[in-house]
Amino acid sequence: MDPNNISVIAESTDLGIVSIIVQSIASVITCLAMIFTAFVAWRGITAWKREYRGKRQIELAEEVLSMFYQARDAIVSIRSPLVYSTDGSTRRQAENETPEETKVWNTAYVAIERYEGRRKMFSKLQSLRYRFMAQIGREEAEPFEEIRTVLNQIFSASRRLANLWVRQQRAVHEDELESLNTQIQKWEAILWFTEVDDKIEERVEKAVSQMEETCGNIIMRKSPKS
């Protein structure tokens, strides 16, 4: 075989190998570039999602905290012991109701009447509860339930006191009067605001404080305590 031909074949083989190596390196670089681009895109999307989610949580926390402050003030107004003669007059009267009974029932109805004037605000507060549970957490949403429970107890006190006050007017025996007075004091402590040892106020303040802590942590871009 001609030595020149052998040299040409060898050179061609070397060039082929080099070409394959170059193509392989180019393919690897292209692949790495695609992986890097995908990684950068993924990081960008993840960061955007995190920022968007954080922004939504902050907006929700600010709204919820504002609503809790409104609810606290509303409950103070609902439980105000200052009652005017026209208060409670929106109540639907029963047939054959005596003037004395009307006065008693209207007085007991005052808290419910005041609540009705703020129903939209309380409904909005409770509607935020489900968003709060979904975005923040179930345990952190417990103050919503406490506010609802407090309101239900106020309504219950209103209904019970109306009956107790009527019975008090009709009572004759001292034992009965004493028993009624004890029950009345118990329910009046729920219906009306008291300056000393007000359990309802304490519970509302605790619920607001818990929400202040949770929402404050979110607003400050910290994780809420579980």
C-alpha positions as CSV (number, residue, x, y, z in Angstrom):
1,M,0.0,0.0,0.0
2,D,1.2,3.5,-0.8
3,P,2.5,5.2,2.3
4,N,0.9,8.5,1.1
5,N,-2.5,6.8,1.1
6,I,-2.0,5.5,4.6
7,S,-1.1,9.0,5.8
8,V,-4.2,10.4,4.2
9,I,-6.5,7.8,5.8
10,A,-4.9,8.4,9.2
11,E,-5.4,12.1,8.9
12,S,-9.0,11.6,7.8
13,T,-9.6,9.3,10.8
14,D,-8.1,11.8,13.2
15,L,-10.3,14.6,11.7
16,G,-13.3,12.4,12.1
17,I,-12.6,11.7,15.7
18,V,-11.9,15.4,16.4
19,S,-15.2,16.3,14.6
20,I,-17.1,13.8,16.7
21,I,-15.5,15.1,19.9
22,V,-16.3,18.7,19.0
23,Q,-19.9,17.8,18.1
24,S,-20.2,15.9,21.4
25,I,-18.8,18.8,23.4
26,A,-21.1,21.2,21.6
27,S,-24.1,19.0,22.3
28,V,-23.1,18.8,26.0
29,I,-22.7,22.6,26.2
30,T,-26.1,23.1,24.5
31,C,-27.7,20.6,26.9
32,L,-26.1,22.3,29.9
33,A,-27.2,25.7,28.6
34,M,-30.8,24.4,28.2
35,I,-30.7,23.0,31.8
36,F,-29.3,26.2,33.1
37,T,-32.0,28.3,31.3
38,A,-34.7,26.0,32.6
39,F,-33.3,26.2,36.1
40,V,-33.1,30.1,36.0
41,A,-36.7,30.1,34.7
42,W,-37.9,27.7,37.4
43,R,-36.2,29.9,40.1
44,G,-37.8,33.0,38.6
45,I,-41.3,31.4,38.6
46,T,-40.8,30.1,42.1
47,A,-39.6,33.5,43.4
48,W,-42.6,35.2,41.7
49,K,-45.0,32.7,43.2
50,R,-43.5,33.1,46.6
51,E,-43.6,36.9,46.3
52,Y,-47.2,36.8,45.0
53,R,-48.3,34.5,47.7
54,G,-46.6,36.6,50.3
55,K,-48.3,39.7,49.0
56,R,-51.7,38.1,49.1
57,Q,-51.1,36.9,52.7
58,I,-50.0,40.4,53.8
59,E,-53.1,42.0,52.2
60,L,-55.3,39.4,53.8
61,A,-53.7,39.9,57.2
62,E,-54.1,43.6,57.1
63,E,-57.8,43.3,56.1
64,V,-58.5,40.7,58.8
65,L,-56.7,42.7,61.5
66,S,-58.7,45.8,60.6
67,M,-61.9,43.8,60.7
68,F,-61.1,42.5,64.2
69,Y,-60.6,46.0,65.5
70,Q,-64.0,46.9,64.1
71,A,-65.6,43.8,65.6
72,R,-64.1,44.7,69.0
73,D,-65.5,48.2,68.9
74,A,-68.9,46.9,67.7
75,I,-69.2,44.4,70.5
76,V,-68.4,47.2,73.0
77,S,-71.3,49.3,71.5
78,I,-73.6,46.3,71.4
79,R,-73.1,45.6,75.1
80,S,-73.4,49.2,76.2
81,P,-75.7,49.3,79.3
82,L,-76.9,52.8,78.2
83,V,-80.4,52.2,76.8
84,Y,-82.8,54.8,75.6
85,S,-86.6,54.6,75.6
86,T,-86.8,54.1,71.9
87,D,-84.1,51.3,71.8
88,G,-85.4,47.9,71.0
89,S,-88.5,49.3,69.3
90,T,-87.8,47.4,66.0
91,R,-88.7,44.2,67.8
92,R,-91.8,42.5,66.5
93,Q,-94.2,42.5,69.4
94,A,-96.3,39.5,70.4
95,E,-100.1,39.7,70.6
96,N,-101.6,40.6,74.0
97,E,-98.3,41.9,75.2
98,T,-98.6,44.2,78.3
99,P,-96.8,47.6,78.3
100,E,-94.6,46.3,81.1
101,E,-93.7,43.2,79.1
102,T,-93.0,45.3,76.0
103,K,-90.6,47.5,77.9
104,V,-88.8,44.4,79.3
105,W,-88.6,42.6,75.9
106,N,-87.5,45.8,74.1
107,T,-84.7,46.3,76.6
108,A,-83.5,42.7,76.2
109,Y,-83.7,43.1,72.4
110,V,-81.4,46.2,72.4
111,A,-78.3,44.1,71.9
112,I,-79.8,42.2,68.9
113,E,-81.0,45.4,67.4
114,R,-77.6,47.0,67.7
115,Y,-76.1,43.9,66.1
116,E,-78.5,44.1,63.2
117,G,-77.1,47.5,62.4
118,R,-73.6,45.9,62.1
119,R,-74.6,42.6,60.6
120,K,-72.8,43.3,57.3
121,M,-69.5,44.0,59.1
122,F,-69.7,40.8,61.1
123,S,-70.7,38.8,58.0
124,K,-67.7,40.1,56.1
125,L,-65.5,39.2,59.1
126,Q,-66.7,35.6,59.0
127,S,-66.4,35.3,55.2
128,L,-62.7,36.2,55.6
129,R,-62.4,33.2,57.9
130,Y,-62.3,30.6,55.2
131,R,-59.7,32.5,53.1
132,F,-57.7,32.9,56.3
133,M,-57.8,29.2,57.0
134,A,-56.8,28.4,53.4
135,Q,-53.9,30.8,53.2
136,I,-52.7,31.1,56.8
137,G,-53.9,28.0,58.7
138,R,-56.7,26.5,60.7
139,E,-55.2,27.0,64.2
140,E,-54.4,30.7,63.4
141,A,-58.1,31.2,62.5
142,E,-59.4,30.2,65.9
143,P,-60.1,33.9,67.0
144,F,-62.8,34.0,64.3
145,E,-64.7,31.3,66.1
146,E,-64.2,33.0,69.5
147,I,-65.9,36.2,68.2
148,R,-68.8,34.1,66.7
149,T,-69.2,32.3,70.0
150,V,-69.2,35.5,72.0
151,L,-71.9,37.0,69.8
152,N,-74.0,33.8,70.1
153,Q,-73.7,34.1,73.9
154,I,-74.9,37.7,73.8
155,F,-77.9,36.7,71.8
156,S,-78.6,33.9,74.2
157,A,-78.3,36.2,77.2
158,S,-80.8,38.6,75.5
159,R,-83.4,35.9,75.1
160,R,-82.9,34.5,78.6
161,L,-83.0,37.8,80.3
162,A,-86.3,38.8,78.7
163,N,-88.0,35.7,80.2
164,L,-86.2,36.2,83.5
165,W,-87.2,39.9,83.8
166,V,-90.8,39.0,83.1
167,R,-90.8,36.3,85.7
168,Q,-89.1,38.7,88.1
169,Q,-92.0,41.1,87.7
170,R,-94.5,38.4,88.5
171,A,-92.6,36.7,91.3
172,V,-94.1,36.8,94.8
173,H,-92.0,34.6,97.0
174,E,-88.6,35.6,98.3
175,D,-86.9,32.3,97.4
176,E,-88.1,32.7,93.8
177,L,-86.9,36.3,93.6
178,E,-83.5,35.3,95.0
179,S,-83.1,32.6,92.5
180,L,-84.2,34.8,89.7
181,N,-81.8,37.6,90.7
182,T,-78.9,35.2,90.7
183,Q,-79.7,34.0,87.2
184,I,-80.3,37.6,86.0
185,Q,-76.9,38.7,87.3
186,K,-75.2,35.9,85.5
187,W,-76.8,36.7,82.1
188,E,-76.5,40.5,82.6
189,A,-72.7,40.0,83.0
190,I,-72.8,38.6,79.4
191,L,-75.3,41.0,77.9
192,W,-74.0,44.3,79.4
193,F,-70.5,45.7,79.6
194,T,-69.1,45.8,83.2
195,E,-66.1,47.8,84.3
196,V,-64.8,45.1,86.7
197,D,-64.0,41.5,85.8
198,D,-65.8,41.5,82.4
199,K,-65.2,38.0,81.1
200,I,-66.7,38.8,77.6
201,E,-64.4,41.8,77.2
202,E,-61.4,39.6,78.3
203,R,-62.3,37.0,75.7
204,V,-62.7,39.5,72.9
205,E,-59.4,41.2,73.8
206,K,-57.6,37.9,73.8
207,A,-59.0,37.0,70.4
208,V,-57.8,40.4,69.1
209,S,-54.4,40.0,70.7
210,Q,-54.0,36.6,69.1
211,M,-54.9,38.0,65.7
212,E,-52.5,40.9,66.2
213,E,-49.7,38.5,66.8
214,T,-50.5,36.2,63.8
215,C,-51.2,39.1,61.4
216,G,-48.3,41.1,62.7
217,N,-45.9,38.3,61.9
218,I,-47.3,38.0,58.4
219,I,-47.2,41.7,57.7
220,M,-43.6,41.8,58.9
221,R,-42.9,39.0,56.5
222,K,-42.3,36.4,59.2
223,S,-44.0,33.0,59.5
224,P,-47.0,33.1,61.8
225,K,-46.7,31.0,65.0
226,S,-48.6,27.7,64.9
